[in-house]
Amino acid sequence: MKTLEELQEIAIETIRQEQFLHSPYTLYEPIHYTMEQEGKRIRPLLTLLASELFEGNIENAKPSALAIETAHNFTLLHDDIMDASPLRRGKETVYKKYGTDKAILSGDTMLAIAYQYLLRSPKALIAELMECFTKGMIDVFAGQAYDMEFEQRNDVRIEEYIDMISLKTGALLATSLQLGAITAQAKPQDIENLYEFGINIGIAFQLMDDILDCWSNFEEFGKVTGTDIADNKKTFLYLKSLEIASKEEKEVLLKYFSSTSFDPKEKEDAVKAIYHKLNLKQIAQELMQTYNAKAMDSLQKIGVNDKQKTNLINFANKLMHRNK
Amino acid sequence: MKTLEELQEIAIETIRQEQFLHSPYTLYEPIHYTMEQEGKRIRPLLTLLASELFEGNIENAKPSALAIETAHNFTLLHDDIMDASPLRRGKETVYKKYGTDKAILSGDTMLAIAYQYLLRSPKALIAELMECFTKGMIDVFAGQAYDMEFEQRNDVRIEEYIDMISLKTGALLATSLQLGAITAQAKPQDIENLYEFGINIGIAFQLMDDILDCWSNFEEFGKVTGTDIADNKKTFLYLKSLEIASKEEKEVLLKYFSSTSFDPKEKEDAVKAIYHKLNLKQIAQELMQTYNAKAMDSLQKIGVNDKQKTNLINFANKLMHRNK
């Protein structure tokens, strides 16, 4: 069985071998720019991990790995426009560097390229892979839509927030795993449990992102931190703090989250002081552990021997203890 | 054999039966808004026409018809952002009505929905339909990229313009036909000829669009006219006029197409006066006829009896004589 590190190297190398730079250059240069930034390649790694879990032929999983990483990067191109994010992985975002129009069109093209990658899969599996992948994308779009809706609402409940991130972040991680499992021709019940594992890991992953956005710094995180507070994002931290804050603290929070016109530094300091007093970091970490435990429960149910599951357990542990 | 009008009614009805309005509403309302505007449904009609041409089962073609119309409308949502178009089919464009972010995300979702429709096709055909559809979309994106590049360039050749519109407009019409032909399990050589028919019809269609943008009026056309001149679009009209204009006329054209800061009315009148003097409308109509004739040549080669081809011939004739 391949190690986690070996599989990550295969994921990185599989993507590295693809050529994105060709005409029309105004269309493909932003794609090349995005794809050559080697992030953690978490999603294609999950696809390969799922293939290994069910002892599939890794070559059959590579098209799905390529598809999911390309699709993930497509969502980043468009999300960065919507969120007006200037930086990603420590570099200029595509819309900042090339303009909104090119970020839209290059993103669109990346989604189609993702489908082209899926078409390289064994023919008998294509319809099932396409269905799984397309459902995953539609879930991600719904998640992004709810995320934007929540910015305008003042009555978001914590359960709604969890549902939103399970779509926005969980669905793509779960889909990455599902695609790999399909290529290994796993049993439907096992695929379902692996999907649940992915959703819960995704929720935990996003809670960690919220924590890092609040308490990490730019050098470590590779992107601007404190943006959730600046943008009035209704993250778990905010929603939970409203629930447990005193009347006075609640008023401060509601005031700062009602507008984006406050001095950003003043706002960040004031909100973080309340989060600190309310012990929000620890509360969020505990919730993250709860979802991690749910993920482990789902993994437990999958009908392969425990040794085969080691990689996924290690993967989940690394996610829980990352600093970027 | 069904008539052109019957098939158009089936195309319209097939789309009318779909429900787009559900949660998250911020995501699906723009999709509903777009899809309920019943345009000419040209692309799904072409899919059904291709199915009929090869005596296919029309039920098998309907998923492709839905996919291609949804994908076409997706491209409009994003193109209207890039072109900053306020109106489409006489109504506000999605980005004007709902904002850029929603137009991006709803557009993305429509592309995924198009793939979901394709997945309703007979299972044995799905991989081939997906491949054809995806290639068509990638061509369309390349066409849009070239179109935007040309706005920045002063040395666009007429052949480059034709190549661009064969991608931007031709590819989707040709793909519409190809999908229908695949569902009818037509012979590869016949599919190829039908594809060529589509590309050439597409070029003729776009030349007609250029003519209408210049010489039609808002009431007839349903969108703002004169935009190509206002936006310095290097259409055939402009490129050909540069080729045959006198030195003085050429200077006027180059001056007006070097900026968007001129008074729009003054610019439009000056450019149209030159087009008129150079007989550009007739020249463009003749070129349109040339591509129409090429399309007819390709149609001729297809191995079905002439009677079966009547609908497509009538369809092409209608396109050549439309006023919107």
Interface residues (C-beta under 8 A of the other chain):
Chain A: S23 P24 T26 L27 H78 I81 M82 T100 D101 K102 I104 L105 G107 D108 T109 L111 A112 I113 Y115 Q116 L118 L119 K123 I126 A127 M130 E131 T134 K135 M137 I138 F141 A142 Q144 A145 Y146 M148 E149
Chain B: S23 P24 T26 L27 H78 I81 M82 T100 D101 K102 I104 L105 G107 D108 T109 L111 A112 I113 Y115 Q116 L118 L119 K123 I126 A127 M130 E131 T134 K135 M137 I138 F141 A142 Q144 A145 Y146 M148 E149
